[in-house]
Amino acid sequence: MKINYDDLEDKQLAELIKGEKTFELIGLSGRISDAVLVVETAIEIQGFSCRIYTYGRVAASGGTLFGGITGVLGLASVVGIAAHNLATLNPDYEISKHLVDNSILIKYCK
């Protein structure tokens, strides 16, 4: 289900989360960080856990593993991603930031 961020109401967001729905917020117009904070707060208020990540980051960091200083930075990035995934192991929701599409996908995982 796709919902325009400007049309989203607090009650609707709460119902989607309580109903354990997967949905996508579109039309963020550079407000991805604000939207993620709103969704994360709504998820945690209802007692659910979540993991937030940027779509495609593993592929981007993995591609830098093969060369000089970028290889060191790529390795550090991969280690950081792994640590983050362990810290947020088995979340109820995943919030995926799609920077190119200017949207976020909120996926119920359980």
Phi and psi in radians as a Rosetta constraint file:
Dihedral C 1 N 2 CA 2 C 2 CIRCULARHARMONIC -1.844 0.35
Dihedral N 2 CA 2 C 2 N 3 CIRCULARHARMONIC 2.341 0.35
Dihedral C 2 N 3 CA 3 C 3 CIRCULARHARMONIC -2.270 0.35
Dihedral N 3 CA 3 C 3 N 4 CIRCULARHARMONIC 2.293 0.35
Dihedral C 3 N 4 CA 4 C 4 CIRCULARHARMONIC -1.260 0.35
Dihedral N 4 CA 4 C 4 N 5 CIRCULARHARMONIC 2.292 0.35
Dihedral C 4 N 5 CA 5 C 5 CIRCULARHARMONIC -0.978 0.35
Dihedral N 5 CA 5 C 5 N 6 CIRCULARHARMONIC -0.659 0.35
Dihedral C 5 N 6 CA 6 C 6 CIRCULARHARMONIC -1.199 0.35
Dihedral N 6 CA 6 C 6 N 7 CIRCULARHARMONIC -0.375 0.35
Dihedral C 6 N 7 CA 7 C 7 CIRCULARHARMONIC -1.627 0.35
Dihedral N 7 CA 7 C 7 N 8 CIRCULARHARMONIC -0.139 0.35
Dihedral C 7 N 8 CA 8 C 8 CIRCULARHARMONIC -1.303 0.35
Dihedral N 8 CA 8 C 8 N 9 CIRCULARHARMONIC 2.278 0.35
Dihedral C 8 N 9 CA 9 C 9 CIRCULARHARMONIC -1.928 0.35
Dihedral N 9 CA 9 C 9 N 10 CIRCULARHARMONIC 2.676 0.35
Dihedral C 9 N 10 CA 10 C 10 CIRCULARHARMONIC -0.971 0.35
Dihedral N 10 CA 10 C 10 N 11 CIRCULARHARMONIC -0.749 0.35
Dihedral C 10 N 11 CA 11 C 11 CIRCULARHARMONIC -1.124 0.35
Dihedral N 11 CA 11 C 11 N 12 CIRCULARHARMONIC -0.729 0.35
Dihedral C 11 N 12 CA 12 C 12 CIRCULARHARMONIC -1.114 0.35
Dihedral N 12 CA 12 C 12 N 13 CIRCULARHARMONIC -0.764 0.35
Dihedral C 12 N 13 CA 13 C 13 CIRCULARHARMONIC -1.057 0.35
Dihedral N 13 CA 13 C 13 N 14 CIRCULARHARMONIC -0.804 0.35
Dihedral C 13 N 14 CA 14 C 14 CIRCULARHARMONIC -1.058 0.35
Dihedral N 14 CA 14 C 14 N 15 CIRCULARHARMONIC -0.706 0.35
Dihedral C 14 N 15 CA 15 C 15 CIRCULARHARMONIC -1.169 0.35
Dihedral N 15 CA 15 C 15 N 16 CIRCULARHARMONIC -0.696 0.35
Dihedral C 15 N 16 CA 16 C 16 CIRCULARHARMONIC -1.083 0.35
Dihedral N 16 CA 16 C 16 N 17 CIRCULARHARMONIC -0.764 0.35
Dihedral C 16 N 17 CA 17 C 17 CIRCULARHARMONIC -1.203 0.35
Dihedral N 17 CA 17 C 17 N 18 CIRCULARHARMONIC -0.825 0.35
Dihedral C 17 N 18 CA 18 C 18 CIRCULARHARMONIC -1.043 0.35
Dihedral N 18 CA 18 C 18 N 19 CIRCULARHARMONIC -0.635 0.35
Dihedral C 18 N 19 CA 19 C 19 CIRCULARHARMONIC -1.397 0.35
Dihedral N 19 CA 19 C 19 N 20 CIRCULARHARMONIC 0.060 0.35
Dihedral C 19 N 20 CA 20 C 20 CIRCULARHARMONIC 0.988 0.35
Dihedral N 20 CA 20 C 20 N 21 CIRCULARHARMONIC 0.792 0.35
Dihedral C 20 N 21 CA 21 C 21 CIRCULARHARMONIC -1.624 0.35
Dihedral N 21 CA 21 C 21 N 22 CIRCULARHARMONIC 2.673 0.35
Dihedral C 21 N 22 CA 22 C 22 CIRCULARHARMONIC -1.765 0.35
Dihedral N 22 CA 22 C 22 N 23 CIRCULARHARMONIC 2.323 0.35
Dihedral C 22 N 23 CA 23 C 23 CIRCULARHARMONIC -2.669 0.35
Dihedral N 23 CA 23 C 23 N 24 CIRCULARHARMONIC 2.887 0.35
Dihedral C 23 N 24 CA 24 C 24 CIRCULARHARMONIC -2.179 0.35
Dihedral N 24 CA 24 C 24 N 25 CIRCULARHARMONIC 2.328 0.35
Dihedral C 24 N 25 CA 25 C 25 CIRCULARHARMONIC -1.731 0.35
Dihedral N 25 CA 25 C 25 N 26 CIRCULARHARMONIC 2.186 0.35
Dihedral C 25 N 26 CA 26 C 26 CIRCULARHARMONIC -2.078 0.35
Dihedral N 26 CA 26 C 26 N 27 CIRCULARHARMONIC 2.992 0.35
Dihedral C 26 N 27 CA 27 C 27 CIRCULARHARMONIC 1.194 0.35
Dihedral N 27 CA 27 C 27 N 28 CIRCULARHARMONIC 0.734 0.35
Dihedral C 27 N 28 CA 28 C 28 CIRCULARHARMONIC -1.424 0.35
Dihedral N 28 CA 28 C 28 N 29 CIRCULARHARMONIC -0.323 0.35
Dihedral C 28 N 29 CA 29 C 29 CIRCULARHARMONIC 0.774 0.35
Dihedral N 29 CA 29 C 29 N 30 CIRCULARHARMONIC 0.936 0.35
Dihedral C 29 N 30 CA 30 C 30 CIRCULARHARMONIC 1.371 0.35
Dihedral N 30 CA 30 C 30 N 31 CIRCULARHARMONIC 0.202 0.35
Dihedral C 30 N 31 CA 31 C 31 CIRCULARHARMONIC -1.896 0.35
Dihedral N 31 CA 31 C 31 N 32 CIRCULARHARMONIC 0.538 0.35
Dihedral C 31 N 32 CA 32 C 32 CIRCULARHARMONIC -1.040 0.35
Dihedral N 32 CA 32 C 32 N 33 CIRCULARHARMONIC -0.818 0.35
Dihedral C 32 N 33 CA 33 C 33 CIRCULARHARMONIC -1.067 0.35
Dihedral N 33 CA 33 C 33 N 34 CIRCULARHARMONIC -0.751 0.35
Dihedral C 33 N 34 CA 34 C 34 CIRCULARHARMONIC -1.107 0.35
Dihedral N 34 CA 34 C 34 N 35 CIRCULARHARMONIC -0.764 0.35
Dihedral C 34 N 35 CA 35 C 35 CIRCULARHARMONIC -1.116 0.35
Dihedral N 35 CA 35 C 35 N 36 CIRCULARHARMONIC -0.722 0.35
Dihedral C 35 N 36 CA 36 C 36 CIRCULARHARMONIC -1.086 0.35
Dihedral N 36 CA 36 C 36 N 37 CIRCULARHARMONIC -0.740 0.35
Dihedral C 36 N 37 CA 37 C 37 CIRCULARHARMONIC -1.096 0.35
Dihedral N 37 CA 37 C 37 N 38 CIRCULARHARMONIC -0.743 0.35
Dihedral C 37 N 38 CA 38 C 38 CIRCULARHARMONIC -1.078 0.35
Dihedral N 38 CA 38 C 38 N 39 CIRCULARHARMONIC -0.827 0.35
Dihedral C 38 N 39 CA 39 C 39 CIRCULARHARMONIC -1.180 0.35
Dihedral N 39 CA 39 C 39 N 40 CIRCULARHARMONIC -0.771 0.35
Dihedral C 39 N 40 CA 40 C 40 CIRCULARHARMONIC -1.030 0.35
Dihedral N 40 CA 40 C 40 N 41 CIRCULARHARMONIC -0.788 0.35
Dihedral C 40 N 41 CA 41 C 41 CIRCULARHARMONIC -1.073 0.35
Dihedral N 41 CA 41 C 41 N 42 CIRCULARHARMONIC -0.784 0.35
Dihedral C 41 N 42 CA 42 C 42 CIRCULARHARMONIC -1.096 0.35
Dihedral N 42 CA 42 C 42 N 43 CIRCULARHARMONIC -0.670 0.35
Dihedral C 42 N 43 CA 43 C 43 CIRCULARHARMONIC -1.148 0.35
Dihedral N 43 CA 43 C 43 N 44 CIRCULARHARMONIC -0.825 0.35
Dihedral C 43 N 44 CA 44 C 44 CIRCULARHARMONIC -1.214 0.35
Dihedral N 44 CA 44 C 44 N 45 CIRCULARHARMONIC -0.559 0.35
Dihedral C 44 N 45 CA 45 C 45 CIRCULARHARMONIC -1.058 0.35
Dihedral N 45 CA 45 C 45 N 46 CIRCULARHARMONIC -0.593 0.35
Dihedral C 45 N 46 CA 46 C 46 CIRCULARHARMONIC -1.525 0.35
Dihedral N 46 CA 46 C 46 N 47 CIRCULARHARMONIC 0.126 0.35
Dihedral C 46 N 47 CA 47 C 47 CIRCULARHARMONIC 1.476 0.35
Dihedral N 47 CA 47 C 47 N 48 CIRCULARHARMONIC 0.209 0.35
Dihedral C 47 N 48 CA 48 C 48 CIRCULARHARMONIC -1.636 0.35
Dihedral N 48 CA 48 C 48 N 49 CIRCULARHARMONIC 2.785 0.35
Dihedral C 48 N 49 CA 49 C 49 CIRCULARHARMONIC -1.853 0.35
Dihedral N 49 CA 49 C 49 N 50 CIRCULARHARMONIC 2.785 0.35
Dihedral C 49 N 50 CA 50 C 50 CIRCULARHARMONIC -2.580 0.35
Dihedral N 50 CA 50 C 50 N 51 CIRCULARHARMONIC 2.744 0.35
Dihedral C 50 N 51 CA 51 C 51 CIRCULARHARMONIC -2.121 0.35
Dihedral N 51 CA 51 C 51 N 52 CIRCULARHARMONIC 2.306 0.35
Dihedral C 51 N 52 CA 52 C 52 CIRCULARHARMONIC -1.951 0.35
Dihedral N 52 CA 52 C 52 N 53 CIRCULARHARMONIC 2.302 0.35
Dihedral C 52 N 53 CA 53 C 53 CIRCULARHARMONIC -2.616 0.35
Dihedral N 53 CA 53 C 53 N 54 CIRCULARHARMONIC 2.846 0.35
Dihedral C 53 N 54 CA 54 C 54 CIRCULARHARMONIC -1.689 0.35
Dihedral N 54 CA 54 C 54 N 55 CIRCULARHARMONIC 2.159 0.35
Dihedral C 54 N 55 CA 55 C 55 CIRCULARHARMONIC -1.012 0.35
Dihedral N 55 CA 55 C 55 N 56 CIRCULARHARMONIC 2.276 0.35
Dihedral C 55 N 56 CA 56 C 56 CIRCULARHARMONIC 1.528 0.35
Dihedral N 56 CA 56 C 56 N 57 CIRCULARHARMONIC 0.029 0.35
Dihedral C 56 N 57 CA 57 C 57 CIRCULARHARMONIC -1.203 0.35
Dihedral N 57 CA 57 C 57 N 58 CIRCULARHARMONIC -0.592 0.35
Dihedral C 57 N 58 CA 58 C 58 CIRCULARHARMONIC -1.142 0.35
Dihedral N 58 CA 58 C 58 N 59 CIRCULARHARMONIC -0.774 0.35
Dihedral C 58 N 59 CA 59 C 59 CIRCULARHARMONIC -1.110 0.35
Dihedral N 59 CA 59 C 59 N 60 CIRCULARHARMONIC -0.724 0.35
Dihedral C 59 N 60 CA 60 C 60 CIRCULARHARMONIC -1.150 0.35
Dihedral N 60 CA 60 C 60 N 61 CIRCULARHARMONIC -0.758 0.35
Dihedral C 60 N 61 CA 61 C 61 CIRCULARHARMONIC -1.292 0.35
Dihedral N 61 CA 61 C 61 N 62 CIRCULARHARMONIC -0.614 0.35
Dihedral C 61 N 62 CA 62 C 62 CIRCULARHARMONIC -1.120 0.35
Dihedral N 62 CA 62 C 62 N 63 CIRCULARHARMONIC -0.568 0.35
Dihedral C 62 N 63 CA 63 C 63 CIRCULARHARMONIC -1.183 0.35
Dihedral N 63 CA 63 C 63 N 64 CIRCULARHARMONIC -0.300 0.35
Dihedral C 63 N 64 CA 64 C 64 CIRCULARHARMONIC -1.658 0.35
Dihedral N 64 CA 64 C 64 N 65 CIRCULARHARMONIC 0.030 0.35
Dihedral C 64 N 65 CA 65 C 65 CIRCULARHARMONIC -1.212 0.35
Dihedral N 65 CA 65 C 65 N 66 CIRCULARHARMONIC -0.244 0.35
Dihedral C 65 N 66 CA 66 C 66 CIRCULARHARMONIC -1.762 0.35
Dihedral N 66 CA 66 C 66 N 67 CIRCULARHARMONIC 0.171 0.35
Dihedral C 66 N 67 CA 67 C 67 CIRCULARHARMONIC -2.559 0.35
Dihedral N 67 CA 67 C 67 N 68 CIRCULARHARMONIC 2.197 0.35
Dihedral C 67 N 68 CA 68 C 68 CIRCULARHARMONIC 0.554 0.35
Dihedral N 68 CA 68 C 68 N 69 CIRCULARHARMONIC -2.251 0.35
Dihedral C 68 N 69 CA 69 C 69 CIRCULARHARMONIC -1.149 0.35
Dihedral N 69 CA 69 C 69 N 70 CIRCULARHARMONIC -0.572 0.35
Dihedral C 69 N 70 CA 70 C 70 CIRCULARHARMONIC -1.178 0.35
Dihedral N 70 CA 70 C 70 N 71 CIRCULARHARMONIC -0.511 0.35
Dihedral C 70 N 71 CA 71 C 71 CIRCULARHARMONIC -1.134 0.35
Dihedral N 71 CA 71 C 71 N 72 CIRCULARHARMONIC -0.716 0.35
Dihedral C 71 N 72 CA 72 C 72 CIRCULARHARMONIC -1.120 0.35
Dihedral N 72 CA 72 C 72 N 73 CIRCULARHARMONIC -0.787 0.35
Dihedral C 72 N 73 CA 73 C 73 CIRCULARHARMONIC -1.131 0.35
Dihedral N 73 CA 73 C 73 N 74 CIRCULARHARMONIC -0.700 0.35
Dihedral C 73 N 74 CA 74 C 74 CIRCULARHARMONIC -1.098 0.35
Dihedral N 74 CA 74 C 74 N 75 CIRCULARHARMONIC -0.735 0.35
Dihedral C 74 N 75 CA 75 C 75 CIRCULARHARMONIC -1.112 0.35
Dihedral N 75 CA 75 C 75 N 76 CIRCULARHARMONIC -0.758 0.35
Dihedral C 75 N 76 CA 76 C 76 CIRCULARHARMONIC -1.080 0.35
Dihedral N 76 CA 76 C 76 N 77 CIRCULARHARMONIC -0.678 0.35
Dihedral C 76 N 77 CA 77 C 77 CIRCULARHARMONIC -1.140 0.35
Dihedral N 77 CA 77 C 77 N 78 CIRCULARHARMONIC -0.778 0.35
Dihedral C 77 N 78 CA 78 C 78 CIRCULARHARMONIC -1.097 0.35
Dihedral N 78 CA 78 C 78 N 79 CIRCULARHARMONIC -0.718 0.35
Dihedral C 78 N 79 CA 79 C 79 CIRCULARHARMONIC -1.102 0.35
Dihedral N 79 CA 79 C 79 N 80 CIRCULARHARMONIC -0.732 0.35
Dihedral C 79 N 80 CA 80 C 80 CIRCULARHARMONIC -1.104 0.35
Dihedral N 80 CA 80 C 80 N 81 CIRCULARHARMONIC -0.723 0.35
Dihedral C 80 N 81 CA 81 C 81 CIRCULARHARMONIC -1.102 0.35
Dihedral N 81 CA 81 C 81 N 82 CIRCULARHARMONIC -0.767 0.35
Dihedral C 81 N 82 CA 82 C 82 CIRCULARHARMONIC -1.086 0.35
Dihedral N 82 CA 82 C 82 N 83 CIRCULARHARMONIC -0.742 0.35
Dihedral C 82 N 83 CA 83 C 83 CIRCULARHARMONIC -1.105 0.35
Dihedral N 83 CA 83 C 83 N 84 CIRCULARHARMONIC -0.739 0.35
Dihedral C 83 N 84 CA 84 C 84 CIRCULARHARMONIC -1.089 0.35
Dihedral N 84 CA 84 C 84 N 85 CIRCULARHARMONIC -0.747 0.35
Dihedral C 84 N 85 CA 85 C 85 CIRCULARHARMONIC -1.116 0.35
Dihedral N 85 CA 85 C 85 N 86 CIRCULARHARMONIC -0.648 0.35
Dihedral C 85 N 86 CA 86 C 86 CIRCULARHARMONIC -1.209 0.35
Dihedral N 86 CA 86 C 86 N 87 CIRCULARHARMONIC -0.666 0.35
Dihedral C 86 N 87 CA 87 C 87 CIRCULARHARMONIC -1.174 0.35
Dihedral N 87 CA 87 C 87 N 88 CIRCULARHARMONIC -0.486 0.35
Dihedral C 87 N 88 CA 88 C 88 CIRCULARHARMONIC -1.998 0.35
Dihedral N 88 CA 88 C 88 N 89 CIRCULARHARMONIC 0.724 0.35
Dihedral C 88 N 89 CA 89 C 89 CIRCULARHARMONIC -1.106 0.35
Dihedral N 89 CA 89 C 89 N 90 CIRCULARHARMONIC 2.338 0.35
Dihedral C 89 N 90 CA 90 C 90 CIRCULARHARMONIC 1.005 0.35
Dihedral N 90 CA 90 C 90 N 91 CIRCULARHARMONIC 0.970 0.35
Dihedral C 90 N 91 CA 91 C 91 CIRCULARHARMONIC -1.320 0.35
Dihedral N 91 CA 91 C 91 N 92 CIRCULARHARMONIC 2.786 0.35
Dihedral C 91 N 92 CA 92 C 92 CIRCULARHARMONIC -1.285 0.35
Dihedral N 92 CA 92 C 92 N 93 CIRCULARHARMONIC -0.692 0.35
Dihedral C 92 N 93 CA 93 C 93 CIRCULARHARMONIC -2.230 0.35
Dihedral N 93 CA 93 C 93 N 94 CIRCULARHARMONIC 2.579 0.35
Dihedral C 93 N 94 CA 94 C 94 CIRCULARHARMONIC -2.015 0.35
Dihedral N 94 CA 94 C 94 N 95 CIRCULARHARMONIC 2.305 0.35
Dihedral C 94 N 95 CA 95 C 95 CIRCULARHARMONIC -1.916 0.35
Dihedral N 95 CA 95 C 95 N 96 CIRCULARHARMONIC 1.950 0.35
Dihedral C 95 N 96 CA 96 C 96 CIRCULARHARMONIC -1.853 0.35
Dihedral N 96 CA 96 C 96 N 97 CIRCULARHARMONIC 2.044 0.35
Dihedral C 96 N 97 CA 97 C 97 CIRCULARHARMONIC -1.500 0.35
Dihedral N 97 CA 97 C 97 N 98 CIRCULARHARMONIC 2.117 0.35
Dihedral C 97 N 98 CA 98 C 98 CIRCULARHARMONIC -1.855 0.35
Dihedral N 98 CA 98 C 98 N 99 CIRCULARHARMONIC 1.612 0.35
Dihedral C 98 N 99 CA 99 C 99 CIRCULARHARMONIC -1.151 0.35
Dihedral N 99 CA 99 C 99 N 100 CIRCULARHARMONIC -0.660 0.35
Dihedral C 99 N 100 CA 100 C 100 CIRCULARHARMONIC -1.190 0.35
Dihedral N 100 CA 100 C 100 N 101 CIRCULARHARMONIC -0.726 0.35
Dihedral C 100 N 101 CA 101 C 101 CIRCULARHARMONIC -1.474 0.35
Dihedral N 101 CA 101 C 101 N 102 CIRCULARHARMONIC -0.133 0.35
Dihedral C 101 N 102 CA 102 C 102 CIRCULARHARMONIC 0.998 0.35
Dihedral N 102 CA 102 C 102 N 103 CIRCULARHARMONIC 0.856 0.35
Dihedral C 102 N 103 CA 103 C 103 CIRCULARHARMONIC -2.566 0.35
Dihedral N 103 CA 103 C 103 N 104 CIRCULARHARMONIC 2.921 0.35
Dihedral C 103 N 104 CA 104 C 104 CIRCULARHARMONIC -2.301 0.35
Dihedral N 104 CA 104 C 104 N 105 CIRCULARHARMONIC 2.479 0.35
Dihedral C 104 N 105 CA 105 C 105 CIRCULARHARMONIC -1.865 0.35
Dihedral N 105 CA 105 C 105 N 106 CIRCULARHARMONIC 2.208 0.35
Dihedral C 105 N 106 CA 106 C 106 CIRCULARHARMONIC -1.902 0.35
Dihedral N 106 CA 106 C 106 N 107 CIRCULARHARMONIC 1.921 0.35
Dihedral C 106 N 107 CA 107 C 107 CIRCULARHARMONIC -1.983 0.35
Dihedral N 107 CA 107 C 107 N 108 CIRCULARHARMONIC 2.171 0.35
Dihedral C 107 N 108 CA 108 C 108 CIRCULARHARMONIC -1.360 0.35
Dihedral N 108 CA 108 C 108 N 109 CIRCULARHARMONIC 2.280 0.35
Dihedral C 108 N 109 CA 109 C 109 CIRCULARHARMONIC -1.874 0.35
Dihedral N 109 CA 109 C 109 N 110 CIRCULARHARMONIC -0.250 0.35
